[in-house]
Amino acid sequence: MFNVSANLGVQSWCFREFKPLDALIAQVKAIGLSRIEVCGVHADFDNESTFAGTINTFKNAGVTITSIGVQGFKGDPKEEKWFAFAKQAGCTMISTTFNVDAYPACVRATEKLADKYDLVMGIHNHGGYDWLGNEQMLTHVLKNSSPRIGMCIDTAWAMQAGIDPIKMTEKYIDRLYGVHIKDFTFLPTGKGEDVVVGTGNLKLKELLALIQKAPKCKAITLEYEGDEKNPGPKLKECVDKIQHAG
């Protein structure tokens, strides 16, 4: 059975105030992890001349890049560089969103690149304000795309859209390629606030049990966007919660 704790990584966006890679890596290690999903704050996915240096910095520090993103696909030819970075880094998945105005052509173009580079794409459901935060739209896109296109479920944004992340995970489990483990409490206005996972509305133990059964889910990513100047203590609490819940 897949061990979630052993494969847990963190989204580099959590450490967006720590932009030099050595500072980022120190933060990741301080919370007890050695896996990461890298976002555009910490890597230039459009500049191939930087790829080797960035990848080797993580590799030499003993930090595995599991995925990149979230990358917004429009079907632009330059997007192939994103695949090149992910492949060179040894990633399994790219966290993905698609431009609604470029649909469905952007999906067709992305499928071809996913085939070429032997990668899978995990659609990130970015809340009720986003077209791919809507479960009906997600089901439509998956139904009309190749198995290269699947889900990277963000549990907090699912809740923000009024979707039970446990039921969502069950629904898409055969095409679940990644998860962003994230928890919200909600203000009276409906705005979500980041909290330590398992202390808000997320049923953490149930989620972890489902992930363990997901046959293709390899990129498990912790995300906590609060306390951007000093996120380490809360993220360490999140890691501890996951390790004890799993």
C-alpha positions in Angstrom: 0.0 0.0 0.0 1.2 3.5 -0.9 2.8 5.3 2.1 1.6 8.9 2.1 3.9 10.1 4.8 7.0 8.7 3.1 6.0 10.4 -0.2 4.9 13.7 1.3 6.2 16.9 -0.3 5.5 20.6 0.1 4.4 23.3 -2.4 7.2 25.8 -2.8 4.6 28.6 -2.9 4.3 28.1 0.9 7.8 29.6 1.0 7.3 32.4 -1.5 9.1 34.9 0.7 12.2 32.6 0.6 13.3 33.1 -3.0 16.9 32.0 -3.0 17.0 28.3 -3.5 19.3 27.7 -0.5 16.9 29.5 1.8 13.9 27.5 0.3 15.7 24.2 0.8 16.6 25.0 4.4 13.0 25.7 5.1 11.9 22.4 3.5 14.4 20.4 5.5 13.4 22.3 8.7 9.9 20.9 8.5 11.2 17.4 8.0 10.5 16.9 4.3 12.7 16.2 1.3 10.2 16.4 -1.5 8.7 19.4 -3.3 6.4 20.7 -5.9 8.1 23.7 -7.4 6.2 26.7 -8.6 7.3 29.6 -10.8 8.5 31.7 -7.8 11.5 29.3 -7.5 12.2 28.2 -11.1 12.1 29.9 -14.5 10.3 27.3 -16.5 10.6 29.4 -19.7 14.4 29.7 -19.6 16.1 26.4 -20.6 19.5 27.7 -19.7 18.5 27.8 -16.0 17.1 24.2 -15.9 20.2 22.3 -15.0 21.3 24.7 -12.3 18.0 24.7 -10.6 17.5 21.0 -10.8 21.0 20.2 -9.6 20.6 22.6 -6.7 17.7 20.5 -5.4 19.3 17.2 -6.3 22.6 18.0 -4.5 20.7 19.1 -1.4 18.8 15.8 -1.4 15.4 17.3 -2.3 13.3 15.5 -4.9 11.1 17.5 -7.3 7.9 15.5 -7.6 5.9 18.0 -9.7 5.8 21.5 -11.0 3.0 24.1 -11.2 0.4 25.1 -11.1 0.9 25.7 -14.8 -1.8 27.4 -16.9 -2.0 25.9 -20.4 -3.2 27.8 -23.4 -1.8 25.7 -26.2 1.2 28.0 -26.7 4.2 26.2 -28.2 6.5 27.7 -25.5 4.7 25.4 -23.0 6.8 22.5 -24.2 9.6 24.0 -22.1 7.6 23.2 -19.0 7.5 19.6 -20.0 11.2 19.6 -20.7 11.9 21.0 -17.2 9.6 18.4 -15.5 11.2 15.5 -17.4 14.7 16.6 -16.6 13.8 17.0 -13.0 12.3 13.5 -12.9 8.8 14.6 -12.1 5.8 12.3 -12.4 3.2 15.1 -12.9 2.5 18.7 -13.8 -0.1 20.5 -11.7 -2.3 22.0 -14.4 -5.0 24.4 -15.2 -6.4 25.2 -18.7 -7.4 28.5 -20.1 -11.2 28.4 -20.7 -10.9 30.6 -23.8 -8.4 28.2 -25.4 -10.5 25.1 -24.6 -10.6 22.4 -26.0 -7.6 23.1 -28.3 -5.3 23.6 -25.3 -6.2 20.2 -24.0 -5.4 18.5 -27.3 -2.0 20.3 -27.5 -1.2 19.3 -23.9 -2.2 15.7 -24.4 0.3 15.5 -27.3 3.1 16.9 -25.1 2.2 14.6 -22.2 2.5 11.7 -24.6 5.8 12.9 -25.9 7.4 13.4 -22.5 5.6 10.5 -20.8 4.1 12.7 -18.0 0.6 13.1 -16.6 -1.3 16.3 -16.0 -3.2 16.8 -12.7 -6.0 19.4 -13.0 -5.9 21.7 -10.0 -9.5 22.7 -8.9 -8.8 26.3 -7.9 -12.1 27.1 -6.1 -15.6 28.1 -7.1 -14.5 31.2 -8.9 -12.5 29.2 -11.4 -14.2 27.2 -14.3 -12.2 24.1 -13.3 -13.3 24.4 -9.7 -16.7 23.3 -10.9 -17.2 19.5 -10.6 -19.5 19.4 -13.7 -16.8 21.0 -15.8 -14.1 18.8 -14.4 -16.1 15.7 -15.3 -16.7 17.0 -18.8 -13.0 17.7 -19.4 -11.9 14.3 -18.1 -14.6 12.5 -20.1 -13.3 14.3 -23.2 -9.6 13.9 -22.7 -7.0 11.1 -22.7 -5.9 9.3 -19.6 -2.9 11.7 -19.6 -5.2 14.3 -18.1 -6.3 13.6 -14.6 -6.7 15.4 -11.2 -4.6 17.1 -8.7 -7.3 17.7 -6.1 -6.8 20.6 -3.8 -8.8 19.8 -0.7 -9.3 23.3 0.6 -10.4 24.8 -2.7 -12.8 21.9 -3.1 -14.5 22.9 0.1 -14.5 26.5 -0.9 -16.5 25.5 -4.0 -19.0 23.5 -1.8 -17.5 20.1 -2.8 -16.7 17.4 -0.2 -13.0 16.6 -0.9 -13.5 13.1 0.4 -16.3 12.4 -2.1 -14.4 14.2 -4.8 -11.3 12.0 -4.2 -13.5 8.9 -4.4 -15.1 10.0 -7.6 -11.9 10.7 -9.4 -9.7 8.1 -7.7 -8.8 6.2 -10.9 -7.5 9.5 -12.5 -6.1 11.0 -9.3 -2.4 11.8 -10.1 -1.8 14.2 -7.3 -3.2 15.9 -4.2 -2.7 19.3 -2.5 -3.4 18.6 1.2 -4.7 21.9 2.4 -7.3 22.9 5.0 -9.6 25.9 5.5 -11.8 27.4 8.1 -14.4 29.9 6.7 -15.2 33.4 7.7 -18.9 34.6 7.7 -18.1 36.2 4.3 -17.3 32.7 3.0 -13.6 33.5 2.6 -11.3 30.6 3.4 -8.5 30.9 5.9 -5.5 28.5 5.9 -5.2 26.4 9.0 -3.0 23.4 10.1 -4.4 20.4 8.1 -6.9 18.4 10.1 -7.8 21.3 12.4 -10.3 22.9 10.1 -12.9 21.3 7.9 -10.8 18.6 6.3 -11.3 15.0 7.4 -7.6 14.3 7.2 -7.6 10.6 8.3 -10.3 9.7 5.7 -8.4 11.5 3.0 -5.1 9.8 3.7 -6.8 6.4 3.7 -8.2 7.1 0.3 -4.9 8.4 -1.1 -3.2 5.1 0.0 -5.7 3.3 -2.2 -5.3 5.6 -5.3 -3.4 3.5 -7.8 -1.8 6.4 -9.8 -1.4 9.1 -7.2 2.3 9.9 -6.7 2.6 13.6 -6.1 1.4 14.2 -2.5 1.8 17.9 -1.7 1.3 19.7 1.6 0.1 23.3 1.2 -0.4 26.0 3.8 -0.4 29.6 2.5 -0.7 31.5 5.8 2.1 33.2 7.8 4.1 33.8 4.6 7.0 35.5 6.5 7.4 32.5 8.8 5.3 29.5 7.6 7.7 26.8 8.9 6.2 26.3 12.4 2.6 25.7 11.0 3.9 23.6 8.2 5.8 21.4 10.7 2.5 21.0 12.6 0.9 20.0 9.4 3.6 17.4 8.7 3.1 16.0 12.3 -0.6 15.8 11.8 -0.3 13.9 8.6 2.3 11.5 10.0 0.1 10.7 13.0 -3.2 10.5 11.1 -1.7 8.1 8.5 
